Amino acid sequence: MPKNQLTLEELFATIKNKIATKEENSYSYELAKKGVEKISRKIGEEALEVVVAAFINDKNPNAKNREELIGEICDLFYHNLVLMAAEKIEFSEILSELTRRNNKKK
């Protein structure tokens, strides 16, 4: 991993901190304050945008479409992390479940 590259765990810790400290002018805090329904709606919106961007990139692969797809995937990751923070789900719980599912398939 390149130096100074943010990990998902670091991003998650930042999101949790902004929510816990009720950081003003923080989108993470403002979104969490609006509740799980609002966060879930954003996840649905971002998921649809990922699907659309993926289809566009598949039909017309180029740097712009790839960049758009990456951006939409980032938005989806981010909003899922906000939901996890709001619901007090730890990153380790997600990794444990992914490990369990991976081990089940072997």
Backbone hydrogen bonds, N-H to C=O, Kabsch-Sander energy under -0.5 kcal/mol:
donor,donor_aa,acceptor,acceptor_aa,energy
5,Q,2,P,-1.6
11,L,7,T,-2.4
12,F,8,L,-2.8
13,A,9,E,-2.3
14,T,10,E,-2.2
15,I,11,L,-2.5
16,K,12,F,-2.9
17,N,13,A,-2.2
18,K,14,T,-2.4
19,I,15,I,-2.2
20,A,16,K,-2.9
21,T,17,N,-2.6
22,K,19,I,-0.9
23,E,18,K,-2.4
26,S,23,E,-1.2
27,Y,25,N,-0.6
30,E,26,S,-2.7
31,L,27,Y,-2.8
32,A,28,S,-2.4
33,K,29,Y,-2.6
34,K,30,E,-1.1
35,G,31,L,-0.6
35,G,32,A,-1.2
39,I,35,G,-2.2
40,S,36,V,-3.1
41,R,37,E,-2.2
42,K,38,K,-2.1
43,I,39,I,-2.2
44,G,40,S,-2.4
45,E,41,R,-2.4
46,E,42,K,-2.8
47,A,43,I,-2.7
48,L,44,G,-2.1
49,E,45,E,-2.0
50,V,46,E,-2.1
51,V,47,A,-2.2
52,V,48,L,-2.5
53,A,49,E,-2.4
54,A,50,V,-2.6
55,F,51,V,-2.3
56,I,52,V,-2.5
57,N,53,A,-2.6
58,D,54,A,-2.4
59,K,55,F,-2.2
60,N,56,I,-2.2
66,R,62,N,-2.5
67,E,63,A,-2.5
68,E,64,K,-2.2
69,L,65,N,-2.2
70,I,66,R,-2.6
71,G,67,E,-2.4
72,E,68,E,-2.2
73,I,69,L,-2.4
74,C,70,I,-2.3
75,D,71,G,-2.1
76,L,72,E,-2.1
77,F,73,I,-2.7
78,Y,74,C,-2.8
79,H,75,D,-2.4
80,N,76,L,-1.9
81,L,77,F,-2.2
82,V,78,Y,-2.1
83,L,79,H,-2.0
84,M,80,N,-2.5
85,A,81,L,-2.4
86,A,82,V,-2.7
87,E,83,L,-2.3
88,K,85,A,-1.0
89,I,84,M,-3.0
90,E,88,K,-0.6
93,E,90,E,-0.8
94,I,90,E,-1.3
95,L,91,F,-2.4
96,S,92,S,-2.3
97,E,93,E,-2.0
98,L,94,I,-2.5
99,T,95,L,-2.4
100,R,96,S,-2.6
101,R,97,E,-2.5
102,N,98,L,-2.3
103,N,99,T,-2.7
104,K,100,R,-1.6
105,K,101,R,-1.0
105,K,102,N,-0.5
106,K,103,N,-0.8
